[in-house]
Amino acid sequence: MTASSTPGNRLKKSHKLSIAGVTVVAAAAVSLSLVPGNASADAEAKKVSASVSTAPAAWNIANGGGQASAVTESLTNQSTIADRVAEIHAKQDSAPSTATATATAKAKADAKEKADAKEKAAAKKKAAAKKRAAEKSKASRSADRKPAYANNLNGWIKEALSIMKKEKIPGTYEGLHRNIIRESSGNPRAINNWDINAKNGVPSIGLLQVIKPTFDAYHVKGTPHSQYHPVANIVAAANYAADRYGTIDNVDSAY
């Protein structure tokens, strides 16, 4: 009998259809599993895998080893494809997790940057407030150190004596007070319009009746440049008296 007529080596029409059916079913399972996120496709793929897994044994029993080997090889190829599909699914499933992790990390970085900027601004504001407080405290201490003098004859003399001490101009409260009372009776606006100085156009002015040329020559820096200012008038007159008489205390008449 020839090989072509051997029953064990020829595939009947029904056998060919069965092999084709198994291959188509397996391919359908792979195709369905390639649809990401499709629950029905995944379920169908499982059904196909289950039905295909029993085909080699059934076919082997009914049709002999040759046909079974062909089916087994086909299923092996389909299994390899299915493994690849599973790998693709795994990568697709991990992608959202990676994106979420990246977004979370960026959100944390942005939050930290904002927190750092806020902390830096707060520190700068605190430093500025501290500086203002220090300057205010310094000004307050300076004001506390500066004596407050009454705006009257007693206060004017005391303030003048304080300046005279710094400028090393001799004189006492008694010497100043005595000469002021004689010259102006304690009136800082007093002016002499009848003596020789007045006739010469430079009247005596102020508490110690100082003419302008004398006031300008002996004016003490730091005091107002005005003959009518009580403290400036006293200090300039005392400075002149110290230069000419040694001290205002030595003056007992017009000078």
Backbone torsions as a table, in degrees:
resi	resn	phi	psi	omega
1	MET	NA	137.2	-178.5
2	THR	-78.2	162.0	-178.6
3	ALA	-61.7	-33.6	-176.7
4	SER	-70.1	-20.0	-178.7
5	SER	-100.7	5.5	179.7
6	THR	-74.2	121.8	-175.9
7	PRO	-62.7	-34.1	-175.1
8	GLY	-73.1	-16.4	-176.4
9	ASN	-106.8	1.1	-179.3
10	ARG	-109.9	139.5	178.8
11	LEU	-95.4	124.2	175.3
12	LYS	-73.1	165.3	179.9
13	LYS	-57.6	-38.3	-179.4
14	SER	-67.6	-33.6	179.1
15	HIS	-66.9	-44.6	179.3
16	LYS	-59.8	-41.8	178.9
17	LEU	-63.8	-38.7	-179.3
18	SER	-64.6	-44.4	179.3
19	ILE	-63.0	-44.4	178.6
20	ALA	-60.9	-39.4	179.8
21	GLY	-63.3	-43.1	179.5
22	VAL	-61.6	-44.2	-178.8
23	THR	-63.1	-43.9	179.4
24	VAL	-62.7	-43.6	-179.5
25	VAL	-62.0	-44.4	-180.0
26	ALA	-62.4	-43.1	179.0
27	ALA	-62.9	-38.7	178.6
28	ALA	-62.5	-39.6	179.3
29	ALA	-61.2	-43.1	179.4
30	VAL	-64.5	-44.5	-179.0
31	SER	-60.5	-43.7	-179.7
32	LEU	-64.8	-37.3	-177.2
33	SER	-73.5	-14.6	179.2
34	LEU	-77.0	-10.7	179.0
35	VAL	-83.6	105.0	-176.2
36	PRO	-66.8	140.5	174.6
37	GLY	71.5	12.6	-179.2
38	ASN	-99.1	105.3	-175.4
39	ALA	-64.6	-41.2	-178.2
40	SER	-66.6	-35.8	178.4
41	ALA	-65.3	-42.7	178.2
42	ASP	-61.1	-41.9	-179.7
43	ALA	-64.9	-41.7	-179.8
44	GLU	-64.9	-39.0	179.2
45	ALA	-61.6	-38.9	178.1
46	LYS	-62.6	-41.2	179.6
47	LYS	-63.4	-43.0	-179.5
48	VAL	-63.1	-43.7	179.8
49	SER	-60.3	-39.4	-178.8
50	ALA	-66.6	-43.4	-177.7
51	SER	-71.2	-35.2	-179.0
52	VAL	-70.8	-33.2	-176.2
53	SER	-63.5	-23.8	-179.5
54	THR	-92.3	-13.4	-174.6
55	ALA	-64.0	-44.1	-176.7
56	PRO	-58.9	-42.5	-178.7
57	ALA	-65.9	-46.0	-179.1
58	ALA	-63.7	-43.1	-178.9
59	TRP	-67.7	-37.6	179.8
60	ASN	-62.3	-40.8	-179.8
61	ILE	-67.9	-42.3	-173.6
62	ALA	-81.4	-29.8	-167.7
63	ASN	-128.0	1.3	176.0
64	GLY	93.3	172.2	-171.4
65	GLY	-70.3	-33.0	-175.7
66	GLY	-63.6	-51.7	178.5
67	GLN	-62.8	-37.7	179.3
68	ALA	-63.3	-38.3	179.6
69	SER	-63.7	-40.5	179.5
70	ALA	-62.7	-43.7	179.2
71	VAL	-65.5	-41.6	-179.0
72	THR	-61.1	-42.2	179.2
73	GLU	-63.6	-41.2	179.5
74	SER	-62.5	-43.3	-179.9
75	LEU	-66.7	-34.2	178.4
76	THR	-63.0	-42.3	178.1
77	ASN	-63.1	-43.5	179.1
78	GLN	-63.3	-36.0	179.0
79	SER	-65.0	-39.2	178.3
80	THR	-62.9	-42.1	177.7
81	ILE	-63.7	-41.0	179.6
82	ALA	-62.6	-39.6	177.8
83	ASP	-62.0	-40.4	179.0
84	ARG	-64.2	-41.8	177.8
85	VAL	-61.1	-41.8	178.8
86	ALA	-61.5	-38.4	179.2
87	GLU	-64.3	-41.7	178.3
88	ILE	-63.0	-44.0	176.7
89	HIS	-56.8	-42.9	-178.2
90	ALA	-62.0	-41.7	178.9
91	LYS	-65.9	-41.0	178.8
92	GLN	-64.1	-37.9	179.5
93	ASP	-67.9	-32.7	-177.5
94	SER	-80.0	-21.8	-177.9
95	ALA	-58.0	-48.9	178.6
96	PRO	-59.1	-37.0	-179.7
97	SER	-64.4	-41.9	178.6
98	THR	-64.2	-43.0	179.0
99	ALA	-63.0	-41.1	179.3
100	THR	-64.0	-42.2	179.9
101	ALA	-63.6	-40.9	178.9
102	THR	-63.9	-44.6	179.5
103	ALA	-63.1	-40.3	179.8
104	THR	-64.3	-43.7	179.7
105	ALA	-62.3	-42.3	179.1
106	LYS	-64.7	-40.8	178.7
107	ALA	-62.2	-41.1	178.8
108	LYS	-64.7	-42.1	179.8
109	ALA	-63.7	-43.1	178.8
110	ASP	-62.9	-41.5	-179.7
111	ALA	-64.3	-40.1	179.6
112	LYS	-66.6	-40.6	179.4
113	GLU	-62.8	-42.5	178.9
114	LYS	-65.8	-41.5	179.6
115	ALA	-63.7	-41.0	179.0
116	ASP	-64.8	-41.8	179.6
117	ALA	-64.7	-40.9	179.5
118	LYS	-65.8	-41.8	179.6
119	GLU	-65.4	-39.5	179.2
120	LYS	-65.0	-41.9	179.3
121	ALA	-64.6	-40.2	179.5
122	ALA	-65.2	-40.4	179.6
123	ALA	-65.1	-40.6	179.0
124	LYS	-64.7	-42.0	179.5
125	LYS	-65.2	-40.5	179.7
126	LYS	-65.2	-40.4	179.5
127	ALA	-64.8	-40.7	179.1
128	ALA	-64.8	-41.4	178.9
129	ALA	-64.9	-39.2	178.9
130	LYS	-64.6	-40.3	179.2
131	LYS	-64.3	-44.0	179.1
132	ARG	-62.5	-40.7	-180.0
133	ALA	-64.0	-39.2	179.6
134	ALA	-65.8	-42.3	179.0
135	GLU	-65.1	-40.3	178.8
136	LYS	-65.2	-41.3	179.1
137	SER	-64.3	-40.4	179.3
138	LYS	-63.7	-44.1	179.0
139	ALA	-63.7	-37.6	179.6
140	SER	-65.7	-42.4	179.4
141	ARG	-65.2	-37.3	178.8
142	SER	-64.5	-41.1	178.7
143	ALA	-66.2	-36.2	179.3
144	ASP	-66.1	-33.7	-178.2
145	ARG	-74.7	-24.8	-179.4
146	LYS	-83.4	117.1	-178.3
147	PRO	-64.4	147.5	175.9
148	ALA	-98.0	125.5	-178.0
149	TYR	-109.3	142.3	179.3
150	ALA	-68.9	146.2	179.8
151	ASN	-87.1	64.7	176.6
152	ASN	-150.4	-179.8	-175.9
153	LEU	-56.7	-43.5	-179.7
154	ASN	-61.0	-45.8	179.5
155	GLY	-66.1	-38.4	-179.1
156	TRP	-65.3	-43.6	179.5
157	ILE	-63.7	-42.8	-179.0
158	LYS	-64.9	-40.5	179.0
159	GLU	-67.8	-39.1	178.5
160	ALA	-63.2	-41.2	178.7
161	LEU	-62.8	-36.1	178.6
162	SER	-63.7	-41.4	179.1
163	ILE	-70.9	-42.0	179.1
164	MET	-60.2	-36.1	178.7
165	LYS	-65.1	-43.7	179.1
166	LYS	-65.0	-36.0	-177.1
167	GLU	-91.0	2.9	179.8
168	LYS	58.8	41.9	174.9
169	ILE	-98.6	119.7	-177.4
170	PRO	-69.6	156.3	178.4
171	GLY	149.1	154.4	-179.6
172	THR	-124.2	169.1	178.3
173	TYR	-61.3	-44.6	-177.6
174	GLU	-61.0	-46.1	-178.0
175	GLY	-63.9	-41.0	179.3
176	LEU	-67.5	-47.8	-176.5
177	HIS	-62.3	-42.4	-177.9
178	ARG	-62.1	-46.8	-178.4
179	ASN	-72.0	-31.8	177.9
180	ILE	-65.9	-45.5	-178.8
181	ILE	-62.6	-40.5	179.6
182	ARG	-67.1	-41.6	-173.5
183	GLU	-80.7	-38.9	-172.4
184	SER	-138.7	-1.3	-175.9
185	SER	60.9	22.2	176.8
186	GLY	85.4	14.6	-179.5
187	ASN	-99.5	110.8	-177.4
188	PRO	-68.3	-14.2	-179.8
189	ARG	-97.1	6.0	-178.1
190	ALA	-63.8	142.6	179.3
191	ILE	-145.9	137.2	-180.0
192	ASN	-99.4	113.0	-177.2
193	ASN	-107.5	12.0	-174.5
194	TRP	-124.8	-15.6	-177.0
195	ASP	-81.7	-174.0	-175.7
196	ILE	-63.7	-33.8	179.0
197	ASN	-65.6	-41.7	179.2
198	ALA	-62.7	-41.1	179.1
199	LYS	-64.4	-29.0	178.7
200	ASN	-85.5	0.5	176.0
201	GLY	88.5	10.5	178.9
202	VAL	-130.3	73.4	-177.6
203	PRO	-62.9	152.4	176.2
204	SER	-75.4	135.0	-174.0
205	ILE	-134.2	146.6	169.9
206	GLY	90.7	-173.7	-175.1
207	LEU	-56.3	-42.1	-177.9
208	LEU	-110.6	21.4	172.6
209	GLN	44.8	67.2	-178.7
210	VAL	-102.9	133.9	176.5
211	ILE	-79.6	160.2	-173.8
212	LYS	-61.3	-45.6	-179.8
213	PRO	-57.6	-39.3	179.1
214	THR	-68.8	-43.2	-179.6
215	PHE	-60.9	-45.4	-179.1
216	ASP	-63.3	-39.3	-177.0
217	ALA	-71.5	-32.8	-175.0
218	TYR	-113.6	12.8	178.1
219	HIS	-60.1	137.7	-180.0
220	VAL	-97.4	125.5	-179.1
221	LYS	-58.7	138.1	-179.3
222	GLY	104.2	-14.3	177.0
223	THR	-105.3	155.9	-179.8
224	PRO	-59.8	141.7	-179.9
225	HIS	-87.7	69.0	-179.4
226	SER	-146.3	128.2	179.1
227	GLN	-64.4	-24.8	-178.1
228	TYR	-82.1	-15.0	179.0
229	HIS	-71.9	121.5	-172.5
230	PRO	-57.5	-47.4	-176.9
231	VAL	-69.7	-44.4	179.4
232	ALA	-61.8	-39.1	179.6
233	ASN	-64.2	-45.9	-178.9
234	ILE	-62.9	-48.0	-175.8
235	VAL	-64.1	-44.0	179.9
236	ALA	-63.4	-43.7	179.3
237	ALA	-64.1	-42.0	179.4
238	ALA	-65.8	-36.0	178.8
239	ASN	-65.9	-41.6	177.3
240	TYR	-65.5	-45.1	-179.3
241	ALA	-62.8	-38.4	179.3
242	ALA	-65.2	-36.3	-179.4
243	ASP	-71.6	-35.3	-175.4
244	ARG	-97.6	-34.8	-175.3
245	TYR	-118.0	-2.5	-179.2
246	GLY	96.6	-36.7	178.4
247	THR	-171.7	152.9	177.9
248	ILE	-62.6	-22.4	179.9
249	ASP	-64.7	-23.6	-178.2
250	ASN	-86.0	-1.6	-178.6
251	VAL	-93.7	126.4	179.4
252	ASP	-128.1	5.0	-179.7
253	SER	-154.4	-170.3	179.6
254	ALA	-56.1	141.1	-177.0
255	TYR	-133.4	NA	NA
